[in-house]
């Protein structure tokens, strides 16, 4: 049997952070706080010596991901870093295939609501897009 790749977490220095970003037109009414914006929560694995350093590293990563572009309707748009949604320490000593990384307590809820939390395979995978493959020459 093949050994699995492992990432050591003996020092407890790995965190999962959720970076919240939004996308909207550059020319927008900032005073209208009920406007609709495309919003994403991107989870990143961060290595840091403390939760404070993990937070700072995540903020830096979020700010570095901001950019502007012209969409297909010729409107100048921008992705904007909003802030940090979650900062979760990873407690297992070794991170490997199958390691539990995150959990959420949904509380004492009805069985019906519990069953609504899950999706069947087809429904779950409908929005997944395959990772683009680079040409063999790497360009």
N, C-alpha and C positions, 0 to 999 in steps of 0.2 A: 504494500500500500504506500502511496506517495504521501510525503509529509506536506502539510499545508503551510502556505506562507503565513508568517505571523509578524505583527507589529508590536513591539514591546510597549507596554503602558505601565511598567512597574512603578514609575515615578508619578503616575496619575496626571500626566501633562497633555492629554488629548481631550479636546472638546468638540462638540457639534454646535455650530452657530447658525442661526437662520438670519440671512441678510435680506431685508425687505427693500424691494426696488419698485419703482413705478415708471410707466412710460406714458408720456402725454405730449401734446404740441408745445413747441417752444413759445409760440404766441398764444397765451392762455390767460384767463382771468383768475389770478391768484386769490382774489377775494371770494370767489365762488367755491366754498369748501365742500359743497355737495356734488361737484362735478364728478363724472365717472372717469376713472383712470385704470389702465391695465396695470395690475399689481401682481408681483411674483414674490414668493418666499423661497429663496435658494439656500439649501443647507450645505454647509462646508465643514470639512474636518480641519481643525486648527490645532497646532502643537504650540503650547505656551506653558510657562512655569507657574502661572497663577490665573485665576478667572479674570482679574483685572487686565493682565497682559493679553489674554485671549480676546477679551472685549475690544481692546485697543487695536489688536491685529485685524479683527473682523471689520471694524470701522474703516481702517485703512484699505482693506480689500474692497469694501463696498464703495468707498469714494473713488478708488482706482477703476472701478467698473463703469462709471458714468460715461456716456457718450451721446453724441448727436448724430442724426442721420436724416435723409430725405426718404419718406415712404413712397409707396406706389402712386399715391394721390398728389405727389409733389409738395407735401406738407413737411416742414422741418419738425422733427420729433426729437425727444431726448429720453434716455433712461436715466433716472435720478435715484440716488441712494437715499432711502428714507430713514433707516435705522436698523437696530438689531431687535429681532423678534423673540429669539430664544438663545440661551447660552446654557448648554448642558454638558456636564462633565461625563466622561466615559469611565466607568468604574472597573471594568474587567482588566486584569493584568496583561492579557494578550488579546489583540484584535486579530481575528481570523475569520474565515468563511463561516457564517452562521452566528457570529457574535451579536448579542443584543446590544444595540447602540442607543435606542431611544424607547421611551414608553410614555403612555398617557393614561391617566386615571380618568375614565369616563363617568365615574361615580355609580351610584345605585340607580340604575335606569331600567326601563321595561325591556322585556325580551324582544318586543317588536322593534324598539329603537336600536337595540344591540344588533339585530339582524340587518338594519338599514345602514350600518357602518361598513359593511363589506360589499365588494363588487364581484361579479363573475369574471372569468379570465378575459372574455371578449370585451366586456364593458371597460375593464381596467386598462387594457392595452390599446384601446381605440385611439388615444391621443399620443401614443409613443411614436416618435420618429426615429428611424435608424440613424446611427452615428455615421456621418459622412466619411467615406473612405478616401484616403489620399492616394493619388496615382503612385505607381510603383517607383517613379523617379523622385518622389517626395515633394513635388511642387504642385 
